[in-house]
Structure formats: C-alpha cells, structure tokens
Amino acid sequence: MLEPPTAKTLTFAPTSEQWIYNDGDRKPSAEDTQNLSTITTKDADGPNEYTIFVGRVVAGYLTNQFRDTEGLRSVFGIEHVNTLGPYLVQDVQLIVDQLQATGRMALYYNAYKLHSGHLARIAILVNILHILNLENKLNGIVENAVVIQEASDSSEETSTDSDSDGSDGKCVYDDLELRFTDLLDM
C-alpha cells in the first residue's frame, strides 16, 4: 500500500547566520558587518515533531493500525489525539487536497510516498478525525452538564424551600442525553 522508504544519507551544514541589512545592500563591507545584527538559524534540518505525528497518523491508518476513534486514541494516546484533533483534521484535509491536485505527495514520516490510490482511504481518515472532534465536544458538554447537575443538587439540599416532587429541577444533562439518543435513532 505504501511505498517503502529508500535509504539515503543526508548531511547538513552547521548553524548558519542570517544577516539583517539596514540599507538593502547585497554584500556588506567589512565595517558594516560589525554593525549589523545577526539571527542564528536552527542547526538541524527537517520537519518538526507535529509534522512527523501527522505522518504517523496517516501511515497508521493506511497500514491498518487503527480503524476508528478508539483505535486512534489507543495507538497514539488519548491526550495527544484529543488535544491535536482539530489540527489533524485541517492537515489531513490538506493532504487530501494535495493528492486531488497533483496525484502524489510525500509524508515526512519515514519518507512514505502517497499517490491518488490512497485518496479514498485518507478521505475516510478525515471523517474519522471529524468524529473524534465531535466526540470530544460532546464529552466536554456532558462533563459540564454533570458538574452543573452536581452543583444544583448540592444547592437544592441546602435550600429551605424544596419541592417534594422535584419536577421543576430538570437536569441539563438529561436533556442532552435525550437529544443525543434522538439523533442516534434517526
């Protein structure tokens, strides 16, 4: 499915300097170089950790390491996936757009190469990531509703005028649960 990476040896130069020119000259004189400020650039080239993570998620899905949101969380960790979920949707959608436009793309992770044959599966991955984000939002709403319910229960216990039937104390959590159940029944 994925093309295996080819072995390459790369060598990078040590840290270089970027000159900031005040007057727009291309090459400063020896006197000018002492008056100009410099910015040190990074000493290692390559993608950042997040780009590698996106590649790992895409490659993991294409190699059947996971098939759904629970598998995604178990393979890559709940905190990572839940925190980076919105960004993953955007970046994997960019991969889909690139494949639609050019038919080829390389991942920074293990130098995997994608082609238009991967497009359908990666589009499904985008949908899985959307579902992940919806689950996270729903879980957040439910947690807030539980906190509100617990707070209202504790305030009702301390209240002096309590109703014996408890009919006006409808819980926000119960309402959300009913709406979610209705959505699932559709």
C-alpha positions in Angstrom: 0.0 0.0 0.0 2.7 2.5 1.0 5.9 2.6 -0.9 8.8 1.7 1.3 11.3 4.5 2.0 14.6 4.4 0.1 17.8 4.6 2.1 19.5 7.9 1.8 22.3 9.5 3.7 21.9 13.2 4.3 24.4 15.6 5.7 23.6 19.1 6.9 25.8 22.1 7.5 26.2 23.5 11.0 24.3 26.6 12.1 24.4 29.4 9.6 23.8 33.1 10.1 21.2 35.3 8.5 22.2 38.9 8.1 19.7 41.8 8.5 20.7 44.6 6.2 19.8 48.1 7.1 20.2 49.8 3.7 19.3 47.0 1.3 22.9 46.3 0.1 23.5 42.8 -1.1 27.0 42.4 0.3 28.1 44.5 3.3 31.6 45.8 3.7 33.9 44.6 6.5 33.0 47.7 8.5 29.3 47.1 8.1 29.3 43.5 9.2 30.3 44.5 12.7 27.4 47.0 12.9 24.7 44.5 11.6 22.8 42.2 13.9 22.5 38.5 13.1 19.9 35.8 13.7 21.1 32.3 14.4 19.1 29.7 12.4 18.4 26.2 13.6 21.2 23.7 13.5 19.2 20.6 12.5 17.1 20.5 9.3 13.9 18.6 8.9 10.3 18.5 9.9 9.0 19.4 13.3 7.5 16.8 15.7 3.9 17.7 14.8 4.5 17.1 11.1 6.0 13.7 12.0 2.9 13.0 14.2 0.6 13.8 11.2 2.6 11.4 9.1 2.4 8.7 11.7 -1.4 9.1 12.0 -1.8 8.9 8.2 0.6 5.9 7.8 -1.0 4.2 10.8 -4.4 4.4 9.2 -3.2 3.2 5.8 -1.4 0.3 7.4 -4.5 -0.7 9.5 -3.1 0.1 12.9 -6.4 1.6 13.7 -9.9 1.8 12.1 -11.9 4.1 14.4 -11.5 6.9 17.0 -11.0 4.4 19.9 -8.2 2.7 18.0 -6.7 6.1 17.1 -6.7 7.0 20.8 -5.2 3.7 21.9 -2.4 3.8 19.3 -1.4 7.4 19.7 -2.5 8.3 23.2 -5.7 9.9 24.4 -4.2 13.3 25.4 -2.2 13.7 22.1 -5.1 12.8 19.9 -7.7 14.8 21.8 -5.6 17.9 22.0 -4.4 17.8 18.4 -7.7 16.6 16.9 -8.8 20.0 15.3 -5.3 20.5 13.8 -5.2 16.9 12.5 -8.4 17.4 10.6 -7.0 20.5 8.8 -3.7 19.0 8.0 -5.0 15.6 6.8 -7.6 17.6 4.7 -4.6 19.4 3.1 -3.1 16.0 2.2 -6.4 15.1 0.5 -6.4 18.4 -1.3 -2.8 17.9 -2.4 -3.5 14.4 -3.7 -6.5 15.6 -5.6 -4.5 18.4 -7.2 -1.3 16.6 -8.1 -1.9 12.9 -7.5 1.3 12.5 -5.5 2.6 13.6 -2.1 5.4 12.6 0.2 5.0 12.3 4.0 7.8 13.4 6.2 7.3 10.3 8.3 9.6 7.5 7.1 9.6 9.1 3.6 6.4 7.4 2.7 5.0 8.4 -0.7 1.3 8.7 -1.3 -0.5 8.6 -4.6 -4.1 9.0 -5.8 -4.9 5.4 -4.9 -4.7 6.4 -1.3 -7.1 9.3 -1.7 -10.3 7.4 -0.7 -8.9 6.0 2.5 -7.3 9.3 3.6 -10.7 11.0 2.9 -12.2 8.4 5.3 -9.5 9.3 7.8 -10.6 12.9 7.7 -14.2 11.8 8.5 -12.8 9.7 11.5 -11.0 12.8 12.7 -14.2 14.9 12.4 -16.0 12.2 14.5 -13.1 12.4 17.0 -13.6 16.1 17.4 -17.4 15.7 17.8 -16.9 13.1 20.4 -14.5 15.4 22.3 -17.0 18.3 22.2 -19.9 16.1 23.3 -17.8 14.7 26.2 -17.0 18.2 27.2 -20.7 19.2 27.2 -21.6 16.1 29.2 -18.9 16.8 31.7 -20.1 20.4 32.1 -23.7 19.2 32.5 -22.7 16.7 35.2 -20.8 19.5 37.1 -23.8 21.8 36.8 -26.2 19.0 37.9 -23.9 18.2 40.9 -23.8 21.9 41.8 -27.6 22.2 41.6 -28.1 19.0 43.6 -25.9 20.3 46.4 -27.7 23.7 46.3 -31.1 22.0 46.5 -30.1 20.1 49.5 -29.1 23.3 51.3 -32.2 25.1 50.1 -35.0 25.6 52.7 -38.0 25.5 50.2 -37.6 22.2 48.4 -40.4 20.7 46.4 -41.5 17.2 47.3 -42.0 16.1 43.6 -38.8 17.7 42.2 -40.5 18.3 38.9 -39.0 21.8 38.2 -35.4 20.7 38.6 -35.0 19.3 35.1 -31.4 18.5 34.5 -29.4 19.8 31.6 -27.6 16.5 31.4 -30.9 14.6 31.0 -32.0 17.0 28.1 -28.6 16.4 26.3 -28.9 12.7 26.8 -32.4 12.7 25.3 -31.3 14.8 22.3 -28.3 12.6 21.7 -30.5 9.5 21.9 -32.9 11.0 19.4 -30.0 11.7 17.0 -28.8 8.1 17.2 -32.4 6.9 16.5 -32.6 8.9 13.2 
